[in-house]
Amino acid sequence: MSFVFFIFFLALAWPGDAFPEVNVHVYTGFSQAKLKALNAQQLQQRTFIPPRVGGSPKIDGGSIHGIGIEWRIRPRFSLLLKTSFWEEKSTAIEESEMLFQDFGIVPFQANRVTRVSFNEYALHGRYHLIDKPKKQRFYVDIGLFSLIKVNYREDYNYIFRTESQEFLRNTLSRAESEGGYMLEWGLGGDHYLASWFAVNIDILYRIGKTRRLIYKSFRHTFLERDVVDDAVGNDRTLPQPGDPVAFVDQNNVRHALEIDLSGWELTAGIRFFF
């Protein structure tokens, strides 16, 4: 609640006859989220259901897109309310052979797709180190408050090929974070192209991670007649809605998955002044 009192204090400090300068900022760029546990552990886990597909390539980061509204409430200080979206995926394909229905040993292809995305809703403060009206400005950006929500999806799509036809099977899982935190700070600047329009570059470093991820759904389309070992009639061993997403480490210890979002973020955008 400290950020609420901070805003309240600033509101009391505004001169009675002052109206804050407002601008809208649209930006895009690259966010280098570390995703430590996801890359080192979760993406190396094998699927719950045979045929068990193994590791996937790590996710090094991805593009981020956002929009913000900034209020210049003091000559050298402004508040920024922004929201952003980031998403990336990892894909792996494995081919092998196994027993399927009454066709005997048949070839199959398994395609694993893991998607991670997050939405951020944040309040930042900016202190202007250099401010040349309608020309240039350079500022320090500090995050005051941030809410994040992470969505996690993992799909395994299988194709079993017989001499006459193909059979498609899959497992589909969806999970969401219980919340999380984010601390951000960095530098940025604007170069005006007109009195009402500027181009912008920001570089930020963030520290943060989610709390555990919780399954919203987990389902598969394998049938009993598929004769895939352990695939059917064993739903009690599969994740249920409300269970945490977890991995087992090299010591056979189970851990809830937390998404580490720490890392650098570089964005460029345009700014419209009102």
C-alpha positions as a LaTeX table, in Angstrom:
\begin{tabular}{lrrr}
\hline
Residue & $x$ (\AA) & $y$ (\AA) & $z$ (\AA) \\
\hline
Met1 & 0.00 & 0.00 & 0.00 \\
Ser2 & 3.00 & 2.34 & 0.20 \\
Phe3 & 2.63 & 3.33 & $-3.45$ \\
Val4 & $-0.93$ & 4.56 & $-2.71$ \\
Phe5 & 0.36 & 6.90 & $-0.02$ \\
Phe6 & 3.14 & 8.00 & $-2.36$ \\
Ile7 & 0.63 & 9.03 & $-5.03$ \\
Phe8 & $-1.56$ & 10.70 & $-2.41$ \\
Phe9 & 1.41 & 12.73 & $-1.19$ \\
Leu10 & 2.24 & 13.86 & $-4.72$ \\
Ala11 & $-1.36$ & 14.82 & $-5.36$ \\
Leu12 & $-1.35$ & 17.05 & $-2.27$ \\
Ala13 & 1.90 & 18.61 & $-3.44$ \\
Trp14 & 0.54 & 19.67 & $-6.85$ \\
Pro15 & 0.03 & 23.41 & $-7.27$ \\
Gly16 & $-3.69$ & 24.16 & $-7.33$ \\
Asp17 & $-3.60$ & 25.83 & $-10.74$ \\
Ala18 & $-1.31$ & 23.28 & $-12.41$ \\
Phe19 & $-2.45$ & 20.71 & $-14.93$ \\
Pro20 & 0.03 & 17.88 & $-15.60$ \\
Glu21 & 1.53 & 17.27 & $-19.05$ \\
Val22 & 0.29 & 13.94 & $-20.41$ \\
Asn23 & 1.74 & 11.67 & $-23.10$ \\
Val24 & 0.99 & 8.21 & $-24.47$ \\
His25 & 3.88 & 5.85 & $-25.19$ \\
Val26 & 3.71 & 2.79 & $-27.49$ \\
Tyr27 & 6.80 & 0.59 & $-27.52$ \\
Thr28 & 8.31 & $-2.74$ & $-28.53$ \\
Gly29 & 11.64 & $-4.44$ & $-27.89$ \\
Phe30 & 13.44 & $-7.43$ & $-26.39$ \\
Ser31 & 13.21 & $-8.82$ & $-22.86$ \\
Gln32 & 15.92 & $-11.24$ & $-21.71$ \\
Ala33 & 14.09 & $-13.14$ & $-18.99$ \\
Lys34 & 16.45 & $-15.66$ & $-17.38$ \\
Leu35 & 13.87 & $-18.44$ & $-16.83$ \\
Lys36 & 16.42 & $-20.46$ & $-14.84$ \\
Ala37 & 14.28 & $-23.29$ & $-13.47$ \\
Leu38 & 12.24 & $-23.51$ & $-16.66$ \\
Asn39 & 15.29 & $-23.94$ & $-18.90$ \\
Ala40 & 17.44 & $-26.06$ & $-16.61$ \\
Gln41 & 14.73 & $-28.32$ & $-15.21$ \\
Gln42 & 11.19 & $-28.13$ & $-16.58$ \\
Leu43 & 12.11 & $-28.20$ & $-20.29$ \\
Gln44 & 14.27 & $-31.27$ & $-19.61$ \\
Gln45 & 11.42 & $-33.23$ & $-17.99$ \\
Arg46 & 9.69 & $-35.97$ & $-19.94$ \\
Thr47 & 5.97 & $-36.10$ & $-20.58$ \\
Phe48 & 3.66 & $-37.86$ & $-18.09$ \\
Ile49 & 2.31 & $-40.13$ & $-20.83$ \\
Pro50 & 4.31 & $-42.51$ & $-23.05$ \\
Pro51 & 5.81 & $-42.17$ & $-25.55$ \\
Arg52 & 7.90 & $-40.01$ & $-23.25$ \\
Val53 & 9.36 & $-37.04$ & $-25.13$ \\
Gly54 & 12.51 & $-35.57$ & $-23.65$ \\
Gly55 & 14.24 & $-32.19$ & $-23.45$ \\
Ser56 & 13.43 & $-29.00$ & $-25.36$ \\
Pro57 & 15.72 & $-26.08$ & $-26.30$ \\
Lys58 & 15.98 & $-23.33$ & $-23.70$ \\
Ile59 & 14.19 & $-20.02$ & $-24.06$ \\
Asp60 & 16.66 & $-17.12$ & $-24.07$ \\
Gly61 & 14.15 & $-14.26$ & $-24.19$ \\
Gly62 & 11.68 & $-12.77$ & $-26.60$ \\
Ser63 & 9.94 & $-9.70$ & $-27.92$ \\
Ile64 & 7.91 & $-7.48$ & $-25.60$ \\
His65 & 5.17 & $-5.01$ & $-26.52$ \\
Gly66 & 3.50 & $-2.40$ & $-24.38$ \\
Ile67 & 1.73 & 0.90 & $-23.92$ \\
Gly68 & 2.01 & 3.51 & $-21.21$ \\
Ile69 & 0.51 & 6.81 & $-20.04$ \\
Glu70 & 2.82 & 9.34 & $-18.41$ \\
Trp71 & 1.89 & 12.36 & $-16.28$ \\
Arg72 & 4.44 & 15.18 & $-15.76$ \\
Ile73 & 3.33 & 16.29 & $-12.31$ \\
Arg74 & 6.45 & 18.23 & $-11.30$ \\
Pro75 & 9.06 & 20.04 & $-13.43$ \\
Arg76 & 11.51 & 17.13 & $-13.12$ \\
Phe77 & 9.28 & 14.28 & $-12.02$ \\
Ser78 & 6.57 & 12.22 & $-13.74$ \\
Leu79 & 4.53 & 9.11 & $-13.11$ \\
Leu80 & 4.13 & 6.34 & $-15.70$ \\
Leu81 & 1.33 & 3.76 & $-15.72$ \\
Lys82 & 2.08 & 0.97 & $-18.20$ \\
Thr83 & 1.12 & $-2.52$ & $-19.29$ \\
Ser84 & 3.20 & $-4.93$ & $-21.37$ \\
Phe85 & 3.00 & $-8.41$ & $-22.88$ \\
Trp86 & 5.78 & $-10.94$ & $-23.52$ \\
Glu87 & 5.58 & $-14.47$ & $-25.00$ \\
Glu88 & 8.05 & $-17.07$ & $-26.20$ \\
Lys89 & 8.05 & $-20.80$ & $-26.91$ \\
Ser90 & 10.31 & $-23.83$ & $-27.13$ \\
Thr91 & 9.69 & $-26.66$ & $-29.61$ \\
Ala92 & 11.14 & $-30.16$ & $-29.81$ \\
Ile93 & 10.40 & $-33.06$ & $-32.17$ \\
Glu94 & 11.17 & $-36.71$ & $-31.47$ \\
Glu95 & 10.68 & $-39.77$ & $-33.69$ \\
Ser96 & 10.72 & $-43.41$ & $-32.68$ \\
Glu97 & 8.69 & $-46.65$ & $-32.82$ \\
Met98 & 6.40 & $-48.35$ & $-30.32$ \\
Leu99 & 3.46 & $-50.72$ & $-29.95$ \\
Phe100 & 0.13 & $-49.11$ & $-30.92$ \\
Gln101 & $-3.33$ & $-50.78$ & $-30.88$ \\
Asp102 & $-3.29$ & $-54.06$ & $-32.84$ \\
Phe103 & $-0.97$ & $-52.71$ & $-35.56$ \\
Gly104 & 2.13 & $-53.93$ & $-33.75$ \\
Ile105 & 5.22 & $-51.74$ & $-33.72$ \\
Val106 & 4.58 & $-48.52$ & $-35.66$ \\
Pro107 & 6.60 & $-45.32$ & $-36.15$ \\
Phe108 & 5.48 & $-42.17$ & $-34.38$ \\
Gln109 & 6.41 & $-38.51$ & $-34.29$ \\
Ala110 & 6.00 & $-36.43$ & $-31.13$ \\
Asn111 & 5.98 & $-32.64$ & $-31.21$ \\
Arg112 & 6.41 & $-30.81$ & $-27.89$ \\
Val113 & 5.54 & $-27.10$ & $-27.69$ \\
Thr114 & 6.03 & $-25.15$ & $-24.46$ \\
Arg115 & 4.74 & $-21.55$ & $-24.35$ \\
Val116 & 5.37 & $-19.02$ & $-21.60$ \\
Ser117 & 3.85 & $-15.54$ & $-21.54$ \\
Phe118 & 3.40 & $-12.79$ & $-18.99$ \\
Asn119 & 1.39 & $-9.62$ & $-18.58$ \\
Glu120 & 2.75 & $-6.79$ & $-16.47$ \\
Tyr121 & 0.81 & $-3.88$ & $-14.96$ \\
Ala122 & 3.19 & $-1.35$ & $-13.42$ \\
Leu123 & 3.58 & 2.11 & $-11.93$ \\
His124 & 6.93 & 3.84 & $-12.49$ \\
Gly125 & 8.48 & 7.12 & $-11.42$ \\
Arg126 & 10.78 & 9.11 & $-13.71$ \\
Tyr127 & 13.26 & 11.79 & $-12.70$ \\
His128 & 14.43 & 13.96 & $-15.59$ \\
Leu129 & 18.19 & 14.51 & $-15.56$ \\
Ile130 & 18.18 & 16.49 & $-18.81$ \\
Asp131 & 15.09 & 18.27 & $-20.05$ \\
Lys132 & 15.19 & 20.51 & $-23.12$ \\
Pro133 & 11.51 & 21.35 & $-23.80$ \\
Lys134 & 10.26 & 20.08 & $-27.17$ \\
Lys135 & 13.79 & 18.90 & $-28.08$ \\
Gln136 & 15.26 & 16.19 & $-25.86$ \\
Arg137 & 15.02 & 14.68 & $-22.43$ \\
Phe138 & 16.95 & 12.05 & $-20.50$ \\
Tyr139 & 15.62 & 10.38 & $-17.34$ \\
Val140 & 16.07 & 7.77 & $-14.64$ \\
Asp141 & 13.20 & 5.25 & $-14.51$ \\
Ile142 & 12.36 & 3.45 & $-11.24$ \\
Gly143 & 9.56 & 0.92 & $-10.78$ \\
Leu144 & 7.31 & 1.75 & $-7.84$ \\
Phe145 & 4.78 & $-1.08$ & $-8.09$ \\
Ser146 & 4.23 & $-4.03$ & $-10.42$ \\
Leu147 & 1.71 & $-6.83$ & $-10.86$ \\
Ile148 & 2.54 & $-9.78$ & $-13.11$ \\
Lys149 & 0.58 & $-12.74$ & $-14.37$ \\
Val150 & 2.28 & $-15.68$ & $-16.10$ \\
Asn151 & 0.50 & $-18.18$ & $-18.36$ \\
Tyr152 & 2.11 & $-21.55$ & $-19.05$ \\
Arg153 & 1.08 & $-23.96$ & $-21.80$ \\
Glu154 & 2.60 & $-27.31$ & $-22.69$ \\
Asp155 & 1.29 & $-29.42$ & $-25.57$ \\
Tyr156 & 2.46 & $-32.81$ & $-26.81$ \\
Asn157 & 1.10 & $-33.79$ & $-30.22$ \\
Tyr158 & 1.65 & $-37.36$ & $-31.40$ \\
Ile159 & 1.24 & $-38.88$ & $-34.87$ \\
Phe160 & 1.19 & $-42.71$ & $-35.09$ \\
Arg161 & 1.64 & $-43.91$ & $-38.67$ \\
Thr162 & 0.37 & $-47.28$ & $-39.90$ \\
Glu163 & 0.48 & $-48.56$ & $-43.46$ \\
Ser164 & $-2.98$ & $-47.21$ & $-44.23$ \\
Gln165 & $-3.63$ & $-44.25$ & $-41.93$ \\
Glu166 & $-2.43$ & $-41.86$ & $-39.25$ \\
Phe167 & $-3.68$ & $-41.53$ & $-35.69$ \\
Leu168 & $-3.42$ & $-38.23$ & $-33.82$ \\
Arg169 & $-3.15$ & $-38.08$ & $-30.03$ \\
Asn170 & $-2.17$ & $-35.28$ & $-27.68$ \\
Thr171 & $-1.81$ & $-34.08$ & $-24.10$ \\
Leu172 & $-2.72$ & $-30.45$ & $-23.40$ \\
Ser173 & $-1.98$ & $-28.58$ & $-20.18$ \\
Arg174 & $-2.67$ & $-25.00$ & $-19.05$ \\
Ala175 & $-1.37$ & $-23.28$ & $-15.91$ \\
Glu176 & $-1.27$ & $-19.79$ & $-14.38$ \\
Ser177 & 0.87 & $-18.16$ & $-11.73$ \\
Glu178 & $-0.47$ & $-17.31$ & $-8.29$ \\
Gly179 & 1.13 & $-13.88$ & $-8.59$ \\
Gly180 & 4.64 & $-12.52$ & $-8.37$ \\
Tyr181 & 6.77 & $-9.43$ & $-7.98$ \\
Met182 & 8.99 & $-7.27$ & $-10.16$ \\
Leu183 & 11.56 & $-4.58$ & $-9.33$ \\
Glu184 & 12.75 & $-2.45$ & $-12.24$ \\
Trp185 & 15.13 & 0.44 & $-12.79$ \\
Gly186 & 16.93 & 1.94 & $-15.76$ \\
Leu187 & 17.51 & 4.86 & $-18.09$ \\
Gly188 & 15.67 & 6.32 & $-21.05$ \\
Gly189 & 15.37 & 9.27 & $-23.34$ \\
Asp190 & 13.23 & 11.01 & $-25.94$ \\
His191 & 14.12 & 12.91 & $-29.10$ \\
Tyr192 & 11.36 & 15.20 & $-30.34$ \\
Leu193 & 10.48 & 15.18 & $-34.04$ \\
Ala194 & 7.66 & 17.66 & $-33.47$ \\
Ser195 & 6.21 & 19.49 & $-30.49$ \\
Trp196 & 3.65 & 16.70 & $-30.07$ \\
Phe197 & 5.70 & 13.66 & $-31.19$ \\
Ala198 & 8.97 & 11.99 & $-30.12$ \\
Val199 & 10.91 & 8.76 & $-30.56$ \\
Asn200 & 12.08 & 6.94 & $-27.47$ \\
Ile201 & 14.61 & 4.37 & $-26.19$ \\
Asp202 & 14.55 & 2.73 & $-22.73$ \\
Ile203 & 16.86 & 0.20 & $-21.12$ \\
Leu204 & 15.75 & $-1.45$ & $-17.88$ \\
Tyr205 & 16.96 & $-4.17$ & $-15.58$ \\
Arg206 & 14.35 & $-6.17$ & $-13.74$ \\
Ile207 & 14.49 & $-8.54$ & $-10.79$ \\
Gly208 & 11.47 & $-10.72$ & $-10.18$ \\
Lys209 & 9.79 & $-14.08$ & $-10.35$ \\
Thr210 & 6.39 & $-15.66$ & $-10.04$ \\
Arg211 & 5.01 & $-17.65$ & $-7.21$ \\
Arg212 & 4.24 & $-21.24$ & $-8.12$ \\
Leu213 & 2.25 & $-22.11$ & $-11.26$ \\
Ile214 & $-1.09$ & $-23.87$ & $-10.79$ \\
Tyr215 & $-2.67$ & $-26.19$ & $-13.35$ \\
Lys216 & $-5.99$ & $-24.95$ & $-14.71$ \\
Ser217 & $-6.44$ & $-28.02$ & $-16.89$ \\
Phe218 & $-4.64$ & $-31.19$ & $-18.01$ \\
Arg219 & $-6.17$ & $-33.61$ & $-20.48$ \\
His220 & $-5.18$ & $-36.24$ & $-23.03$ \\
Thr221 & $-6.85$ & $-37.96$ & $-25.98$ \\
Phe222 & $-5.26$ & $-41.42$ & $-25.67$ \\
Leu223 & $-7.71$ & $-44.34$ & $-25.78$ \\
Glu224 & $-7.63$ & $-47.64$ & $-23.94$ \\
Arg225 & $-7.38$ & $-49.57$ & $-27.21$ \\
Asp226 & $-4.21$ & $-47.67$ & $-28.11$ \\
Val227 & $-2.36$ & $-50.14$ & $-25.84$ \\
Val228 & 0.17 & $-47.47$ & $-24.86$ \\
Asp229 & 1.72 & $-48.47$ & $-21.55$ \\
Asp230 & 0.42 & $-46.41$ & $-18.60$ \\
Ala231 & $-1.40$ & $-44.02$ & $-20.91$ \\
Val232 & $-4.96$ & $-44.89$ & $-19.99$ \\
Gly233 & $-6.83$ & $-45.77$ & $-16.82$ \\
Asn234 & $-4.18$ & $-44.06$ & $-14.73$ \\
Asp235 & $-5.51$ & $-40.51$ & $-14.47$ \\
Arg236 & $-4.83$ & $-40.46$ & $-10.72$ \\
Thr237 & $-1.12$ & $-40.03$ & $-11.52$ \\
Leu238 & $-1.76$ & $-37.10$ & $-13.88$ \\
Pro239 & $-1.93$ & $-33.46$ & $-12.74$ \\
Gln240 & $-5.33$ & $-32.25$ & $-11.64$ \\
Pro241 & $-6.69$ & $-28.68$ & $-11.68$ \\
Gly242 & $-5.28$ & $-26.91$ & $-8.65$ \\
Asp243 & $-2.05$ & $-28.95$ & $-8.56$ \\
Pro244 & 1.24 & $-27.03$ & $-8.84$ \\
Val245 & 3.41 & $-27.42$ & $-11.94$ \\
Ala246 & 6.48 & $-29.25$ & $-10.66$ \\
Phe247 & 9.72 & $-30.88$ & $-11.76$ \\
Val248 & 11.94 & $-33.57$ & $-10.25$ \\
Asp249 & 15.64 & $-32.72$ & $-9.90$ \\
Gln250 & 18.67 & $-35.01$ & $-10.20$ \\
Asn251 & 18.27 & $-36.01$ & $-6.54$ \\
Asn252 & 14.68 & $-37.12$ & $-7.21$ \\
Val253 & 13.32 & $-34.20$ & $-5.16$ \\
Arg254 & 10.13 & $-32.56$ & $-6.38$ \\
His255 & 9.99 & $-28.75$ & $-6.69$ \\
Ala256 & 7.20 & $-26.36$ & $-7.62$ \\
Leu257 & 8.09 & $-24.42$ & $-10.77$ \\
Glu258 & 8.65 & $-20.68$ & $-10.38$ \\
Ile259 & 9.32 & $-18.51$ & $-13.42$ \\
Asp260 & 12.38 & $-16.26$ & $-13.06$ \\
Leu261 & 11.76 & $-13.05$ & $-15.02$ \\
Ser262 & 14.99 & $-11.26$ & $-14.05$ \\
Gly263 & 17.05 & $-9.78$ & $-16.87$ \\
Trp264 & 17.60 & $-6.85$ & $-19.22$ \\
Glu265 & 14.91 & $-5.18$ & $-21.29$ \\
Leu266 & 15.60 & $-2.89$ & $-24.25$ \\
Thr267 & 12.71 & $-1.13$ & $-25.96$ \\
Ala268 & 12.11 & 1.56 & $-28.58$ \\
Gly269 & 8.89 & 3.41 & $-29.18$ \\
Ile270 & 7.00 & 6.54 & $-30.09$ \\
Arg271 & 5.47 & 9.09 & $-27.78$ \\
Phe272 & 2.48 & 11.39 & $-28.37$ \\
Phe273 & 2.23 & 14.54 & $-26.20$ \\
Phe274 & $-1.02$ & 16.22 & $-25.21$ \\
\hline
\end{tabular}
